[in-house]
Amino acid sequence: MTTKKQQQVLEFAKQHNGFITAKQLGEQDLNHAVVTRLVVDELLVKSDRGLYRLPEQKDDFLYGYQVHYASGFFCLSTALYLLGYLEESPELVDMVFPYKSKTSYLPDNINASRELEKFFGIGRITVKTRQGNSVDVYSIERTLCDLVRPGKNVDIKIIGSAFRQYVKTKSVDVKKLLEYAVLLGVEQKVESYLEVLL
């Protein structure tokens, strides 16, 4: 039998796609002991540090990274995956952080890049993971520009495929793409892809 506080945690998780974070617990004035008891009783599963899910909810590692490393968000190949331009999740998770952030503590499977503050928020949007949780990524226009920026080391096949898919979509916004390309200093590279495809 669950207590009123435990029931409150479970109900909150149900209302949030089966997940609850430590931060949300604090905001709901629920203490950690309540969650610990739910984990022991197997009514919640610890997904990652500071992230819990209902047992029937499939794990969502990208949402876990977004919660755990909240100062950053997804970019490059991981953004392509979340935006529907790649079928399979890349082996390495690409995340971008503000330039002054320390990234040495991140696990080896996160490919971290740092961005100057004046460029960091440009093109940032929120999308749903395949499990229905909200995470932040760069828009497709910003991602396409980042793919061709020096030092990003993205496979040329992935870049070509992303541009080909983009020009075939109904939501092509060449004006925005070129605007970002100018801001990020990759106008010539982006234009060379567009000249071939349009």
C-alpha positions in Angstrom: 0.0 0.0 0.0 1.4 3.4 -1.0 1.2 6.5 1.1 -0.4 9.8 0.0 3.0 11.3 -0.8 4.1 8.2 -2.8 0.8 8.3 -4.7 1.4 11.9 -5.5 4.9 11.1 -7.0 3.4 8.2 -9.1 0.6 10.4 -10.3 3.0 13.2 -11.2 5.2 10.8 -13.2 2.1 9.5 -15.1 1.3 13.1 -16.1 4.8 13.6 -17.4 5.3 10.6 -19.8 6.2 8.3 -17.0 9.2 10.3 -15.8 10.0 12.5 -12.8 13.2 14.4 -12.0 14.8 15.2 -8.7 14.3 18.9 -9.6 10.6 18.3 -10.1 10.4 16.4 -6.7 11.9 19.5 -5.0 9.4 21.8 -6.8 6.5 19.5 -5.6 7.9 19.6 -2.0 8.5 15.9 -2.0 11.5 14.5 -0.3 14.0 11.9 -1.6 12.9 9.3 1.0 9.5 8.9 -0.7 11.2 8.1 -4.0 13.7 5.8 -2.5 10.8 3.8 -1.0 9.1 3.7 -4.4 12.3 2.4 -6.0 12.7 -0.3 -3.3 9.1 -1.3 -3.8 9.8 -1.4 -7.6 7.1 1.1 -8.3 9.7 3.5 -9.8 13.0 2.7 -11.6 16.1 4.9 -11.3 16.9 5.7 -14.9 19.8 8.0 -14.3 21.1 10.2 -11.5 18.2 12.6 -10.7 15.8 10.8 -13.1 13.2 8.2 -12.3 10.6 6.4 -14.4 7.6 4.2 -14.0 8.5 0.5 -14.6 6.3 0.2 -17.7 7.9 3.3 -19.3 10.7 2.6 -21.8 14.0 4.2 -20.8 14.8 7.4 -22.6 18.6 8.0 -22.4 18.5 11.2 -24.4 16.0 12.7 -22.0 18.2 11.5 -19.2 21.2 13.4 -20.7 19.1 16.5 -21.1 18.1 16.4 -17.4 21.5 15.4 -16.2 23.5 17.9 -18.3 21.0 20.7 -18.4 23.3 23.5 -19.4 23.8 21.8 -22.8 21.5 20.4 -25.5 21.7 18.3 -28.6 23.4 19.2 -31.9 25.0 17.7 -35.0 24.2 14.0 -35.6 22.1 13.6 -32.5 20.0 16.6 -33.6 19.6 15.0 -37.0 18.3 11.8 -35.3 15.9 13.8 -33.1 14.7 15.8 -36.1 14.0 12.7 -38.1 17.0 13.0 -40.5 18.7 9.8 -39.2 17.0 6.5 -38.6 19.3 5.2 -35.9 20.7 7.0 -32.9 24.4 7.8 -33.3 26.9 5.9 -31.1 28.2 9.2 -29.7 25.8 11.8 -28.3 26.5 15.2 -29.7 25.8 18.0 -27.2 26.7 21.7 -27.2 27.4 23.8 -24.1 28.1 27.4 -23.4 31.8 28.3 -24.1 32.6 28.9 -20.4 31.3 25.5 -19.4 33.6 22.8 -18.1 33.0 19.6 -20.2 35.9 17.4 -18.9 33.5 15.6 -16.4 31.2 14.3 -19.2 31.2 10.6 -20.0 33.1 9.3 -23.0 30.0 8.7 -25.1 29.2 12.4 -25.2 30.9 14.4 -27.9 30.8 17.8 -26.3 31.4 21.1 -28.2 31.4 24.5 -26.7 29.8 27.5 -28.4 30.3 31.3 -27.9 27.5 32.8 -25.9 26.5 35.0 -28.9 25.9 31.9 -31.1 24.8 29.4 -28.4 21.0 30.1 -28.5 20.7 30.7 -32.2 18.3 28.1 -33.7 17.6 26.4 -30.4 14.2 24.6 -30.5 12.4 22.0 -28.4 11.4 18.6 -29.9 10.0 15.3 -28.6 12.1 12.2 -28.2 10.7 8.9 -29.5 9.4 8.3 -26.0 7.5 11.6 -26.0 9.8 13.7 -23.7 10.8 17.2 -24.5 14.5 18.0 -25.2 16.3 20.9 -26.8 18.1 20.7 -30.1 19.3 23.0 -32.8 16.8 23.5 -35.7 17.6 21.7 -38.9 18.8 25.0 -40.5 21.3 25.6 -37.6 22.3 21.9 -37.7 23.0 22.0 -41.4 25.3 25.0 -40.9 27.1 23.3 -37.9 27.7 20.2 -39.9 29.9 22.1 -42.4 31.7 24.3 -39.8 35.4 23.7 -39.4 36.4 21.2 -36.7 33.1 19.3 -36.5 34.4 16.2 -38.2 31.0 14.9 -39.4 31.0 12.1 -42.1 30.5 13.7 -45.6 27.8 11.1 -46.3 25.7 12.2 -43.3 26.1 15.9 -44.4 25.1 15.1 -48.0 22.1 13.0 -46.9 20.9 15.7 -44.5 21.0 18.4 -47.2 19.3 16.2 -49.7 16.5 15.3 -47.3 16.1 19.0 -46.2 15.6 20.3 -49.8 12.9 17.7 -50.3 10.9 18.7 -47.2 7.9 21.0 -47.3 9.4 23.1 -44.5 12.5 24.3 -46.4 13.5 27.8 -45.2 16.4 28.7 -47.4 16.3 32.3 -46.2 16.8 31.2 -42.5 19.4 28.6 -43.6 21.4 31.3 -45.4 20.9 33.8 -42.5 22.5 31.2 -40.1 25.2 30.4 -42.6 26.2 34.1 -42.8 26.2 34.4 -39.0 28.3 31.3 -38.5 30.7 32.0 -41.4 29.8 29.0 -43.6 27.8 30.8 -46.3 30.0 29.5 -49.2 29.8 25.9 -48.0 26.1 26.0 -47.6 25.5 27.7 -50.9 27.7 25.0 -52.7 25.4 22.3 -51.3 22.2 24.2 -52.3 23.5 25.0 -55.8 23.8 21.3 -56.5 20.5 20.3 -54.9 18.1 23.1 -55.9 
